Structure formats: C-alpha cells, structure tokens
Amino acid sequence: MGEILDGKALANVLSEEIKEKVKVMTASGIKPHFCVINIGDDPASKVYVRAKKRRAEKLGIDQEIFQLPAETTEEEALTLIQKLNKDPQINGVMVQLPVPSQINSDHLIEAINPEKDVDALTATNVGRLWQGTHFVKPATACGIIDLLDHYKISIDGKKAVIIGRSNIVGKPLAALLLERNATVTLAHSHTKNLVELTKQADILVAAVGKAKLVTEDMVKEGAVVIDVGINRIDGHLVGDVDFENVKKKASYITPVPGGVGPLTVESLMQQVVALTRRQNGKS
C-alpha cells in the first residue's frame, strides 16, 4: 500500500519558510510585489487569481490584479506588460491563461521581461531551464521536485516517465528531473505502447487532464506515482490516476485533491521571492 505524498502538509511548511524570508526582506526595505494580468471572464481563471492573491497576502507579498475586459486588444495588453516591465517596484509579472481568442498568448508571454517572468515561460527562461542555468522555475514542476525531496525520494539514476508534454508541466518537469540525473521519457497522445513505457517507470507522472487514465496494470510494483490531473466527475475532483487501485502497487502516491495542487501556488510565491532577491542583488 503506497504512502500518501501529502502536498498540503508540505505547502504549509513551505509557507512558513516563505513568510520568514519575506519578513526579513521587508525589514530591510524590500517587499516582493508581483502583478497578475487576467483578461476576460473565465470563471476558473478568476478563482485561481483570487486564490493567488489570498495566499500572497498571508505571506506578506503584494499582489496586484489587472482585470481587463474580454474585448481587450493584444496591443493594449502588450502596452500594459511593457509598463510593468519598466516599473522598478514590480518584481514579477504573469498572464493568467487562457486569454480571449483575439490575443496570441505567446506574444504576451514573450513580452514579459525574463527577469520578471514568474511563470518561467519566456523563451529565455525555458532555455535557461534546459541549460541548467535557471533562476526561476515553473511552479507545478518545482512543487513536484520539492515533494520528492521532502519525502527523501531519490531521483538520481531513476527511470522517470511523464505522460503529458505541456509547456507548463511536462516539459519543464523533464528538464528538472534530467538536472537531477533521472533518465526521462516524455509520453503523449502519439506515443505507441504507452503501457510498456509506464511499467518501466520508477517515477511515473500523469499530467494530461484525463480522468483515471493511469490504471493498476500500467504501474510497476513499488513505483512513485505523481498525479497532476484535476478532473471534475459527478461533482467530485479526481486525478489522472485510478487512485484506489494504483495505490495498492505504488510505494508513494499523490492524492487528488491534496497532492500537487496545493504546492503550485506555494511554488509560485517561491518564484516571486527568488526574483525579488535577484533584482535586489541577493543570491
């Protein structure tokens, strides 16, 4: 029976660490300040933005929300980003996705100053991530590594299979696992013989948004299983892993909810603090 990887408990530990760092910085006249640009009326986006703001306030971080109407043009959004880039009081900038169809989200992300890129999605910071010279990391991928470290789960030399190749989770997590000397396979919708790959994984990560995609027969005995999926079924949240059956074979497994999810916002705040320290000449 797999041990539960409690992301919520770790998030609380990280929260106290971040709060203390912010307290020390504030005492020296430096207060982290980041901005979230949310365009349109997507209900889920508004929920996420409010959750980030509440968390920031508890940690002593200033967060400013720019709520723009759905008819905002790309040019108007780019003008706002340039304004925030130039403001020395702003330490971090992020665009809440998705954006309305008349706007190319890649154009907005690329307009963000890499030194203020909280999500680590600009091409510059993606390149740094794969080179191993990064100073900021995508939040969910960072949270997963923190979770493995917290439970003292070895990454070095392990076979890791990630199902999902998104720019937000799959690809950056692959880079961070490679950095820690794992042998990494990225699987996706065109992957043939998926089960053959997953059954070899010491660390198996599911991040595709398909409820209960990973079943017991796909998992090697004793594997570490990380479920990034969030799917709503009959009013309940479930992951990409068939939790009740897979936990019988896994050595460690994350639940949904309460696994990776709580770490994402906490990790985002870690990045805000890291960028603020960097901009103020602190390692």
Long-range contacts (C-beta under 8 A, 24 or more apart in sequence): 1-247, 1-248, 2-225, 2-246, 2-247, 2-248, 2-249, 2-250, 2-251, 2-252, 2-253, 3-151, 3-251, 3-252, 3-253, 4-247, 4-252, 4-253, 4-254, 4-255, 5-147, 5-151, 5-226, 5-252, 5-253, 5-254, 5-255, 5-259, 6-258, 6-259, 7-143, 7-147, 7-254, 7-258, 7-259, 7-260, 7-261, 7-262, 7-263, 8-258, 8-262, 10-146, 10-147, 10-150, 10-262, 10-263, 11-262, 11-263, 11-265, 11-266, 13-150, 14-146, 14-263, 14-266, 14-267, 14-270, 15-55, 15-58, 15-59, 15-266, 18-59, 18-266, 18-269, 18-270, 18-273, 19-58, 19-59, 19-60, 21-273, 22-59, 22-60, 22-61, 22-273, 23-60, 25-273, 25-276, 25-277, 25-280, 26-60, 30-276, 30-280, 31-60, 31-61, 31-62, 32-60, 32-61, 32-62, 32-91, 32-92, 32-272, 32-273, 32-275, 32-276, 33-61, 33-62, 33-63, 33-64, 33-89, 33-90, 33-91, 33-92, 33-276, 34-61, 34-62, 34-63, 34-64, 34-90, 34-91, 34-92, 34-93, 34-94, 34-116, 34-118, 34-272, 34-275, 35-63, 35-64, 35-65, 35-66, 35-84, 35-90, 35-92, 35-93, 35-94, 36-63, 36-64, 36-65, 36-66, 36-94, 36-95, 36-96, 37-66, 37-68, 37-77, 37-80, 37-81, 37-93, 37-94, 37-95, 37-96, 37-108, 38-65, 38-66, 38-67, 38-68, 38-96, 39-68, 39-69, 39-70, 39-72, 39-77, 39-95, 39-96, 39-99, 39-100, 39-103, 40-68, 40-69, 40-70, 40-72, 40-99, 40-100, 41-70, 42-98, 45-96, 45-97, 45-98, 48-96, 49-96, 51-265, 52-265, 52-268, 55-265, 55-266, 55-269, 56-269, 56-272, 59-269, 61-269, 61-272, 61-273, 70-100, 71-100, 71-102, 72-100, 72-103, 73-102, 73-103, 74-102, 74-103, 74-104, 74-107, 74-108, 77-103, 77-108, 78-107, 78-108, 78-111, 81-108, 81-111, 81-112, 82-111, 84-116, 85-111, 85-112, 85-113, 85-116, 90-116, 91-116, 91-272, 91-275, 91-276, 91-279, 92-116, 92-117, 92-118, 92-271, 92-272, 92-275, 92-276, 93-117, 93-118, 94-118, 94-119, 95-119, 115-275, 115-278, 115-279, 116-275, 117-275, 118-268, 118-271, 118-272, 118-275, 119-168, 119-268, 119-271, 120-172, 120-271, 121-167, 121-168, 126-167, 126-171, 126-172, 129-172, 129-175, 129-176, 130-175, 132-179, 135-274, 135-275, 135-278, 136-271, 136-274, 136-275, 137-172, 137-176, 137-267, 137-271, 138-168, 138-169, 138-172, 139-263, 139-264, 139-265, 139-267, 139-268, 139-270, 139-271, 140-168, 140-169, 140-173, 140-228, 140-260, 140-263, 140-264, 140-267, 141-169, 141-172, 141-173, 141-175, 141-176, 142-176, 142-267, 142-270, 142-271, 143-260, 143-263, 143-264, 143-266, 143-267, 144-173, 144-176, 144-205, 144-226, 144-228, 144-260, 144-263, 145-173, 145-176, 145-177, 145-180, 146-263, 146-267, 147-226, 147-254, 147-259, 147-260, 147-263, 148-203, 148-224, 151-252, 153-203, 153-224, 153-252, 155-180, 155-181, 155-182, 155-203, 156-180, 156-181, 156-182, 157-181, 157-182, 157-183, 158-182, 158-183, 158-202, 158-203, 159-183, 159-185, 159-200, 159-201, 159-202, 159-203, 160-184, 160-185, 160-201, 160-202, 160-203, 160-204, 160-205, 161-185, 161-187, 161-197, 161-198, 161-200, 161-201, 161-203, 161-204, 161-205, 162-186, 162-187, 162-205, 162-207, 163-187, 163-188, 163-194, 163-198, 163-204, 163-205, 163-206, 163-207, 163-208, 163-213, 163-214, 163-240, 164-188, 164-205, 164-206, 164-207, 164-208, 164-228, 166-207, 169-207, 169-228, 170-205, 170-207, 173-205, 173-207, 177-203, 194-218, 206-239, 206-240, 206-241, 207-240, 208-240, 209-240, 210-240, 211-238, 211-239, 211-240, 212-238, 212-239, 212-240, 212-241, 212-242, 213-240, 213-241, 214-240, 214-241, 214-242, 214-246, 215-242, 215-245, 215-246, 216-242, 216-245, 216-246, 216-248, 216-249, 219-246, 219-249, 219-250, 220-249, 221-249, 222-249, 222-250, 222-251, 223-249, 223-250, 223-251, 224-250, 224-251, 224-252, 224-253, 225-250, 225-252, 225-253, 225-254, 226-253, 226-254, 226-259, 226-260, 227-253, 227-254, 227-255, 227-256, 227-259, 227-260, 228-260, 229-256, 230-256, 230-257, 230-261
